């Protein structure tokens, strides 16, 4: 399947993407792709360095005639979100991504595609390898672990980069020039509970919520997409209120930065409630599916009888956690008052794990305003502490404040209009970009983010537009010719 990808135009871009996607590179497991990138830089005879955390830097001198231009840092992250459909047999630790062409889109076979941020990486690789593309001096920066903590950007030391302008190739709409982004923080609630022997006279079921679109927990949070953890909790709460449902275990979601697509629970109810419980659950499932029929038409909710589990949750703890999950905020919290249609603050209830006497709730809270981020964190903390959870935060990273007087913004804004006959959308985004973190050690660097159109990032529906990649590639090549003088 990947052979047809290599014949797409521009071939220099898609061939590098195919090369990259043959290398397993899930977040926190980037050893192979770090070596791949080091070998690539050294094969071109370019100065290639790896820092203490694993970021790779490849330096390429300016082409003749552009030596007087400002040095440009071209930056993308090496890792990718590893999500797959439940029925897809795939190992992200050992296999390369299986791609195919679907009309104007490149997709993966049941997994995330890795276009986020692989197309950015491939772009930089193609520029580094080129012999006929004009460009100023380039510092190609490939960071690690952007998707699950931004530890690469956080670990990047000041002084390593010499560039004046940073082009971050991690925006996912080709008509957008990014000038700002949200910061984020991980919120985790934990507690233990006592298990009780399953009472006599019970019948057991599994409840499964599948088929949701999922998506990027920042860029897609305002779309009203179904959250599998919230849907599951709604079903369990109804069963508990009406039929005394008892929980054995819950497993929902997988990654903090992905809107959860699936959740699974094992529960028991009184045998005498069998018929009424099944009827009520089916009816509520129909209601939920109807509510989401436009945005999530493939949602499936199924209940199936299973063997009785040995234990169930302590009743008091169960009641508390079901109520807390109902109360915990998920989705948009506030919209920006200064930028039209921009989500200011949001939360994603990303992962719920209840099993063997332990509860773990994992959230990702985002905001472009630090005080609002803290307000929502405190809202979540209060909700979960009320039922005895210990709540911790980690992975806090700053947002990136827009600079509308940016010199490279002016160049790119004018060039986009010249190439496309219309103005670009200059905007901040509700996603975590590395620019905010990089700006802490390089406060004077002029930064912009842009990229080709990618839809469904962080989900197996991720897809990259072929026509958009062509448009984007022309833009990149022209930008490098127009970098301002020193």
MARGU-450779 format. One record per residue (C-alpha): residue number from 1; residue in one letter; x, y, z. Coordinates in nm, 3 decimals. Each point is the difference from the previous one (the first is absolute). Last residue first. Layout:
BEGIN
  num  residuo       xx       yy       zz
  NUM        A        X        Y        Z
...
END
This chain:
BEGIN
  num  residuo       xx       yy       zz
  486        X    1.997    3.992    0.894
  485        X   -0.200   -0.003   -0.321
  484        X   -0.360   -0.111   -0.004
  483        X   -0.100   -0.356   -0.109
  482        X   -0.159    0.022   -0.345
  481        X    0.154   -0.302   -0.173
  480        X   -0.083   -0.227    0.294
  479        X   -0.362    0.114   -0.012
  478        X   -0.028   -0.098   -0.367
  477        X    0.100   -0.362    0.064
  476        X   -0.234   -0.028    0.299
  475        X   -0.296    0.143   -0.192
  474        X    0.054   -0.238   -0.293
  473        X    0.003   -0.291    0.249
  472        X   -0.323    0.120    0.162
  471        X   -0.195    0.006   -0.326
  470        X    0.123   -0.349   -0.091
  469        X   -0.075   -0.128    0.351
  468        X   -0.349    0.152   -0.029
  467        X   -0.066   -0.196   -0.319
  466        X    0.101   -0.324    0.175
  465        X   -0.211    0.064    0.310
  464        X    0.118   -0.188    0.309
  463        X   -0.218   -0.240    0.197
  462        X   -0.047   -0.098    0.363
  461        X   -0.306   -0.224    0.041
  460        X    0.198   -0.228    0.230
  459        X   -0.001    0.289    0.250
  458        X    0.257    0.249    0.130
  457        X   -0.049    0.223   -0.307
  456        X   -0.341   -0.029   -0.163
  455        X    0.077    0.241   -0.284
  454        X    0.335    0.118   -0.134
  453        X    0.027    0.303   -0.230
  452        X    0.361    0.100   -0.066
  451        X    0.213    0.202    0.243
  450        X    0.053    0.326    0.187
  449        X    0.158    0.136    0.318
  448        X    0.190    0.329    0.037
  447        X    0.277    0.112    0.237
  446        X    0.236    0.299    0.017
  445        X    0.272   -0.092    0.252
  444        X    0.065    0.263    0.265
  443        X   -0.124   -0.208    0.295
  442        X    0.220   -0.302   -0.081
  441        X    0.009   -0.195    0.327
  440        X   -0.365    0.066    0.088
  439        X   -0.098    0.025   -0.367
  438        X    0.065   -0.370   -0.047
  437        X   -0.277   -0.075    0.248
  436        X   -0.256    0.223   -0.169
  435        X    0.106   -0.115   -0.346
  434        X   -0.045   -0.368    0.083
  433        X   -0.364    0.006   -0.098
  432        X   -0.282   -0.104    0.232
  431        X   -0.335    0.038   -0.167
  430        X   -0.272    0.260    0.021
  429        X    0.130    0.201   -0.295
  428        X    0.105    0.361   -0.060
  427        X   -0.089    0.154   -0.332
  426        X    0.101    0.155   -0.330
  425        X   -0.239   -0.139   -0.259
  424        X    0.179    0.049   -0.330
  423        X   -0.112    0.262   -0.248
  422        X   -0.116   -0.091   -0.346
  421        X    0.146   -0.033   -0.349
  420        X    0.193   -0.314    0.086
  419        X    0.367    0.073   -0.074
  418        X   -0.008    0.379    0.050
  417        X   -0.226   -0.026    0.304
  416        X    0.228   -0.257    0.161
  415        X    0.306    0.216   -0.077
  414        X   -0.148    0.308    0.166
  413        X   -0.089   -0.188    0.319
  412        X    0.330   -0.189   -0.003
  411        X    0.217    0.314   -0.017
  410        X   -0.211    0.186    0.258
  409        X    0.010   -0.299    0.235
  408        X    0.378   -0.020   -0.044
  407        X    0.031    0.357    0.128
  406        X   -0.216   -0.064    0.307
  405        X   -0.206    0.305    0.101
  404        X   -0.307   -0.216    0.082
  403        X    0.195   -0.180    0.272
  402        X   -0.242   -0.257    0.146
  401        X    0.068   -0.146    0.350
  400        X    0.106   -0.364    0.007
  399        X   -0.147   -0.208    0.281
  398        X    0.199   -0.146    0.285
  397        X    0.061   -0.362    0.100
  396        X   -0.105   -0.197    0.308
  395        X    0.092   -0.368   -0.033
  394        X   -0.133   -0.091    0.343
  393        X   -0.297    0.049    0.231
  392        X   -0.116   -0.213    0.293
  391        X   -0.338   -0.081    0.153
  390        X   -0.034   -0.246    0.288
  389        X   -0.355   -0.129   -0.011
  388        X   -0.232   -0.006    0.301
  387        X   -0.335    0.065   -0.161
  386        X    0.009    0.378    0.051
  385        X    0.361   -0.005   -0.123
  384        X   -0.130   -0.089   -0.346
  383        X   -0.224    0.300   -0.051
  382        X    0.230    0.243    0.180
  381        X    0.295   -0.099   -0.216
  380        X   -0.206    0.032   -0.317
  379        X   -0.113    0.352    0.087
  378        X    0.351    0.086    0.119
  377        X    0.142   -0.105   -0.335
  376        X   -0.268    0.210   -0.169
  375        X    0.102    0.309    0.194
  374        X    0.371   -0.069   -0.058
  373        X   -0.055   -0.006   -0.375
  372        X   -0.202    0.321    0.024
  371        X    0.288    0.170    0.181
  370        X    0.250   -0.122   -0.260
  369        X   -0.196    0.133   -0.298
  368        X    0.051   -0.186   -0.331
  367        X   -0.152   -0.305    0.165
  366        X    0.017   -0.379   -0.002
  365        X   -0.091   -0.267    0.256
  364        X    0.093   -0.361   -0.072
  363        X   -0.172   -0.257    0.222
  362        X    0.083   -0.341    0.149
  361        X   -0.229   -0.177    0.250
  360        X    0.156   -0.291    0.188
  359        X   -0.192   -0.226    0.241
  358        X    0.155   -0.302    0.172
  357        X   -0.144   -0.300    0.184
  356        X    0.056   -0.257   -0.274
  355        X   -0.136    0.215   -0.282
  354        X   -0.126    0.347   -0.084
  353        X    0.178    0.177   -0.286
  352        X   -0.141    0.317   -0.155
  351        X    0.198    0.182   -0.269
  350        X   -0.037    0.324   -0.190
  349        X   -0.237    0.222    0.188
  348        X    0.096    0.286   -0.234
  347        X   -0.011    0.351    0.142
  346        X   -0.035    0.340   -0.163
  345        X    0.108    0.365    0.021
  344        X    0.022    0.281   -0.256
  343        X   -0.176   -0.152   -0.300
  342        X    0.046    0.242   -0.287
  341        X   -0.313    0.100   -0.194
  340        X    0.092    0.371   -0.007
  339        X    0.322    0.096    0.179
  338        X   -0.020    0.240    0.297
  337        X   -0.278   -0.147    0.215
  336        X    0.132   -0.352   -0.045
  335        X   -0.253   -0.275    0.064
  334        X   -0.032   -0.166    0.341
  333        X   -0.038   -0.356    0.133
  332        X   -0.016   -0.195   -0.328
  331        X   -0.008   -0.377    0.047
  330        X   -0.025   -0.210    0.317
  329        X   -0.073    0.133    0.347
  328        X   -0.022   -0.252    0.282
  327        X   -0.357   -0.028    0.136
  326        X   -0.092   -0.332   -0.163
  325        X    0.343   -0.139    0.078
  324        X   -0.046    0.110    0.361
  323        X   -0.343   -0.161    0.024
  322        X    0.126   -0.334   -0.132
  321        X    0.305    0.025    0.226
  320        X   -0.206    0.066    0.315
  319        X   -0.254   -0.276   -0.058
  318        X    0.278   -0.251   -0.062
  317        X    0.187    0.109    0.312
  316        X   -0.310   -0.058    0.212
  315        X   -0.077   -0.338   -0.154
  314        X    0.349   -0.150    0.033
  313        X    0.076   -0.119   -0.349
  312        X   -0.087   -0.350   -0.125
  311        X    0.168   -0.338    0.035
  310        X    0.009   -0.353   -0.142
  309        X   -0.133    0.092   -0.342
  308        X   -0.313   -0.177   -0.121
  307        X    0.036   -0.152   -0.344
  306        X   -0.107    0.222   -0.288
  305        X   -0.321    0.139   -0.146
  304        X    0.040    0.259   -0.275
  303        X   -0.088    0.369   -0.022
  302        X    0.085    0.203   -0.309
  301        X    0.034    0.371   -0.077
  300        X    0.118    0.087   -0.352
  299        X    0.080    0.350   -0.126
  298        X    0.043    0.012   -0.377
  297        X   -0.199    0.320   -0.055
  296        X    0.222    0.213    0.227
  295        X   -0.064    0.366   -0.093
  294        X   -0.346   -0.044   -0.155
  293        X   -0.138   -0.290    0.203
  292        X    0.142    0.125    0.330
  291        X   -0.330    0.074    0.175
  290        X   -0.162   -0.296   -0.177
  289        X    0.273   -0.232    0.122
  288        X   -0.055    0.124    0.355
  287        X   -0.374   -0.058   -0.019
  286        X    0.040   -0.343   -0.155
  285        X    0.242   -0.095    0.276
  284        X   -0.252    0.117    0.259
  283        X   -0.258   -0.232   -0.153
  282        X    0.241   -0.294   -0.012
  281        X    0.101    0.059    0.360
  280        X   -0.361    0.021    0.119
  279        X   -0.101   -0.320   -0.179
  278        X    0.302   -0.195    0.125
  277        X   -0.058    0.119    0.355
  276        X   -0.373   -0.086   -0.009
  275        X    0.063   -0.351   -0.128
  274        X    0.280   -0.084    0.241
  273        X   -0.139    0.167    0.313
  272        X   -0.084   -0.333    0.168
  271        X    0.359   -0.107   -0.055
  270        X    0.120    0.295    0.204
  269        X    0.261    0.204   -0.182
  268        X    0.369   -0.051   -0.083
  267        X    0.261    0.205   -0.187
  266        X    0.299   -0.036   -0.234
  265        X    0.092    0.319   -0.181
  264        X    0.157    0.095   -0.332
  263        X    0.074    0.342   -0.147
  262        X    0.094    0.111   -0.351
  261        X    0.063    0.318   -0.199
  260        X    0.170    0.215    0.262
  259        X    0.086    0.355   -0.118
  258        X    0.374   -0.029   -0.053
  257        X    0.260    0.210    0.181
  256        X   -0.019   -0.196    0.326
  255        X    0.042   -0.336   -0.168
  254        X   -0.185   -0.332    0.040
  253        X   -0.371    0.032    0.061
  252        X   -0.224   -0.211    0.223
  251        X    0.050   -0.305    0.220
  250        X   -0.258   -0.065    0.268
  249        X   -0.016   -0.286    0.252
  248        X   -0.233   -0.194    0.230
  247        X   -0.272    0.261    0.033
  246        X   -0.331   -0.058    0.177
  245        X   -0.337    0.097   -0.147
  244        X   -0.270    0.082    0.259
  243        X   -0.275   -0.007   -0.262
  242        X   -0.121    0.357   -0.052
  241        X    0.274    0.222    0.141
  240        X    0.283   -0.244   -0.070
  239        X   -0.111   -0.075   -0.355
  238        X   -0.041    0.371   -0.076
  237        X    0.342    0.075    0.147
  236        X    0.152   -0.282   -0.202
  235        X   -0.143    0.125   -0.329
  234        X    0.100    0.361    0.063
  233        X    0.345   -0.116    0.110
  232        X    0.044   -0.184   -0.328
  231        X   -0.094    0.308   -0.199
  230        X    0.237    0.219    0.200
  229        X    0.288   -0.242   -0.050
  228        X   -0.074   -0.047   -0.370
  227        X    0.015    0.373   -0.069
  226        X   -0.227    0.085   -0.293
  225        X    0.108    0.283   -0.226
  224        X   -0.157    0.340    0.061
  223        X    0.233    0.175   -0.244
  222        X    0.164    0.233    0.252
  221        X    0.258   -0.253    0.122
  220        X    0.127   -0.072   -0.350
  219        X    0.318    0.210   -0.002
  218        X    0.081   -0.070    0.363
  217        X   -0.092   -0.360    0.080
  216        X    0.089   -0.104   -0.353
  215        X   -0.249   -0.259   -0.123
  214        X   -0.243   -0.269    0.100
  213        X   -0.230   -0.117   -0.276
  212        X   -0.211   -0.225    0.219
  211        X   -0.047   -0.361   -0.108
  210        X    0.002   -0.161    0.344
  209        X   -0.180    0.003    0.336
  208        X   -0.007   -0.345    0.155
  207        X   -0.204   -0.131    0.292
  206        X    0.093   -0.340    0.138
  205        X   -0.267   -0.177    0.197
  204        X   -0.041   -0.204    0.317
  203        X   -0.305   -0.150    0.176
  202        X   -0.039    0.012    0.377
  201        X   -0.189   -0.213    0.252
  200        X    0.285   -0.027    0.247
  199        X    0.220    0.298    0.073
  198        X    0.334    0.047   -0.181
  197        X    0.266   -0.010    0.269
  196        X    0.099    0.355    0.098
  195        X    0.301    0.195   -0.120
  194        X    0.136    0.275    0.215
  193        X    0.095    0.325   -0.165
  192        X    0.315    0.188   -0.097
  191        X    0.030    0.354   -0.121
  190        X    0.137    0.196   -0.292
  189        X   -0.068    0.324   -0.188
  188        X    0.241    0.118   -0.269
  187        X    0.011    0.345   -0.162
  186        X    0.246    0.058   -0.284
  185        X    0.069    0.364   -0.088
  184        X   -0.023    0.203   -0.318
  183        X    0.094    0.322   -0.174
  182        X   -0.197    0.129   -0.293
  181        X    0.138    0.130   -0.326
  180        X    0.114    0.310   -0.186
  179        X    0.097    0.139   -0.342
  178        X   -0.119   -0.278   -0.230
  177        X   -0.034    0.072   -0.370
  176        X   -0.310   -0.179   -0.124
  175        X   -0.110   -0.078   -0.353
  174        X    0.167   -0.343    0.002
  173        X   -0.179   -0.121    0.311
  172        X    0.193   -0.240    0.226
  171        X    0.271    0.209    0.166
  170        X    0.321   -0.183    0.094
  169        X    0.272    0.136   -0.229
  168        X    0.161    0.235    0.255
  167        X    0.204    0.256   -0.193
  166        X    0.238    0.170    0.243
  165        X    0.179    0.323   -0.092
  164        X    0.326    0.141    0.138
  163        X    0.203   -0.321    0.009
  162        X    0.297   -0.075    0.225
  161        X   -0.143   -0.302    0.182
  160        X    0.197   -0.175    0.271
  159        X    0.019    0.315    0.215
  158        X   -0.294   -0.078    0.226
  157        X   -0.054   -0.363    0.083
  156        X   -0.271   -0.221   -0.146
  155        X   -0.141   -0.214    0.282
  154        X   -0.344    0.159   -0.004
  153        X   -0.021   -0.033   -0.378
  152        X    0.084   -0.369    0.021
  151        X   -0.220   -0.054    0.305
  150        X   -0.305    0.117   -0.188
  149        X   -0.207   -0.220    0.233
  148        X   -0.176   -0.272   -0.192
  147        X   -0.031    0.125   -0.359
  146        X    0.320    0.200   -0.027
  145        X    0.218   -0.294    0.105
  144        X    0.307    0.082   -0.208
  143        X    0.117    0.307   -0.188
  142        X    0.144    0.020   -0.351
  141        X    0.177    0.331   -0.060
  140        X    0.132    0.075   -0.348
  139        X    0.229    0.303    0.024
  138        X    0.003    0.159   -0.340
  137        X    0.224    0.261   -0.163
  136        X   -0.205    0.178   -0.263
  135        X   -0.188   -0.189   -0.272
  134        X   -0.013   -0.062   -0.372
  133        X   -0.121   -0.345   -0.104
  132        X    0.219   -0.171   -0.261
  131        X    0.216   -0.248    0.192
  130        X   -0.262   -0.132    0.237
  129        X    0.078   -0.243    0.282
  128        X   -0.048    0.251    0.282
  127        X   -0.315    0.137   -0.161
  126        X   -0.146   -0.351   -0.041
  125        X    0.082   -0.085    0.362
  124        X   -0.171    0.319    0.116
  123        X   -0.316   -0.086   -0.188
  122        X    0.008   -0.360    0.126
  121        X    0.012    0.122    0.360
  120        X   -0.298    0.227   -0.061
  119        X   -0.188   -0.280   -0.174
  118        X    0.078   -0.222    0.298
  117        X   -0.158    0.233    0.255
  116        X   -0.289   -0.086    0.003
  115        X    0.003   -0.188   -0.329
  114        X    0.047   -0.296    0.233
  113        X   -0.279   -0.198   -0.163
  112        X   -0.187   -0.118    0.309
  111        X   -0.111   -0.357   -0.035
  110        X   -0.258   -0.213   -0.183
  109        X    0.184   -0.013   -0.333
  108        X    0.144    0.349   -0.028
  107        X   -0.132    0.282   -0.216
  106        X    0.123    0.223   -0.283
  105        X   -0.282    0.213   -0.133
  104        X   -0.102    0.152   -0.332
  103        X   -0.172   -0.321   -0.111
  102        X    0.090   -0.266    0.257
  101        X    0.370   -0.077   -0.026
  100        X    0.151   -0.263    0.230
   99        X    0.237   -0.022    0.296
   98        X    0.124   -0.278    0.227
   97        X    0.201    0.160    0.280
   96        X    0.324   -0.176    0.089
   95        X   -0.011   -0.285    0.248
   94        X    0.200   -0.086    0.314
   93        X   -0.108    0.219    0.290
   92        X   -0.324    0.113   -0.166
   91        X   -0.124   -0.361   -0.005
   90        X   -0.307   -0.051   -0.220
   89        X   -0.299   -0.235   -0.010
   88        X   -0.294    0.234   -0.061
   87        X   -0.333   -0.103    0.158
   86        X    0.022    0.251    0.285
   85        X    0.088    0.282   -0.240
   84        X    0.345    0.145    0.041
   83        X    0.165    0.291    0.179
   82        X    0.373    0.071    0.032
   81        X    0.053    0.377   -0.003
   80        X    0.320    0.086   -0.183
   79        X    0.356    0.090    0.098
   78        X    0.258    0.188   -0.208
   77        X   -0.105    0.359    0.065
   76        X    0.042    0.281   -0.251
   75        X    0.227    0.305   -0.030
   74        X    0.161    0.204   -0.277
   73        X    0.235    0.249    0.169
   72        X    0.083    0.274   -0.250
   71        X    0.321    0.201   -0.009
   70        X   -0.055    0.357   -0.116
   69        X    0.103    0.079   -0.356
   68        X    0.344    0.118   -0.114
   67        X    0.110   -0.347   -0.116
   66        X   -0.288   -0.010   -0.246
   65        X    0.197    0.036   -0.325
   64        X    0.147   -0.350    0.000
   63        X   -0.209   -0.246    0.209
   62        X    0.014    0.054    0.374
   61        X    0.180   -0.253    0.219
   60        X   -0.181   -0.305    0.141
   59        X   -0.011   -0.085    0.371
   58        X   -0.166   -0.313    0.138
   57        X   -0.129    0.000    0.359
   56        X   -0.151   -0.309    0.165
   55        X   -0.182    0.007    0.333
   54        X    0.082   -0.299    0.220
   53        X   -0.009    0.133    0.356
   52        X    0.374    0.072    0.033
   51        X    0.035    0.153   -0.344
   50        X    0.057   -0.174   -0.331
   49        X    0.217    0.164   -0.267
   48        X    0.035   -0.016   -0.378
   47        X    0.237    0.213   -0.209
   46        X   -0.090   -0.085   -0.358
   45        X    0.176   -0.255   -0.221
   44        X   -0.332   -0.109   -0.150
   43        X    0.038   -0.349    0.148
   42        X    0.069    0.168    0.336
   41        X   -0.341    0.164    0.000
   40        X   -0.182   -0.321   -0.093
   39        X    0.191   -0.213    0.252
   38        X   -0.094    0.244    0.277
   37        X   -0.363   -0.004   -0.116
   36        X   -0.023   -0.379    0.001
   35        X    0.179   -0.016    0.335
   34        X   -0.258    0.236    0.150
   33        X   -0.273   -0.200   -0.176
   32        X    0.118   -0.321    0.164
   31        X    0.030    0.144    0.351
   30        X   -0.338    0.176   -0.016
   29        X   -0.192   -0.210    0.251
   28        X   -0.148    0.270    0.226
   27        X   -0.254    0.087   -0.273
   26        X   -0.044   -0.267   -0.264
   25        X    0.266   -0.005   -0.271
   24        X    0.019   -0.326   -0.198
   23        X    0.199    0.073   -0.319
   22        X   -0.167   -0.074   -0.335
   21        X   -0.194    0.323    0.045
   20        X    0.321    0.199   -0.041
   19        X    0.088   -0.149   -0.336
   18        X   -0.359    0.045   -0.120
   17        X    0.006    0.364    0.110
   16        X    0.332    0.052   -0.178
   15        X   -0.152   -0.146   -0.315
   14        X   -0.308    0.218    0.039
   13        X    0.200    0.323    0.015
   12        X    0.245   -0.060   -0.284
   11        X   -0.284   -0.147   -0.208
   10        X   -0.197    0.323   -0.001
    9        X   -0.213   -0.156   -0.126
    8        X   -0.110   -0.354    0.073
    7        X    0.202   -0.295   -0.133
    6        X    0.145   -0.092    0.339
    5        X   -0.348   -0.036    0.149
    4        X   -0.085   -0.265   -0.258
    3        X    0.292   -0.208    0.128
    2        X   -0.133    0.017    0.359
    1        X   -0.281   -0.245   -0.082
END
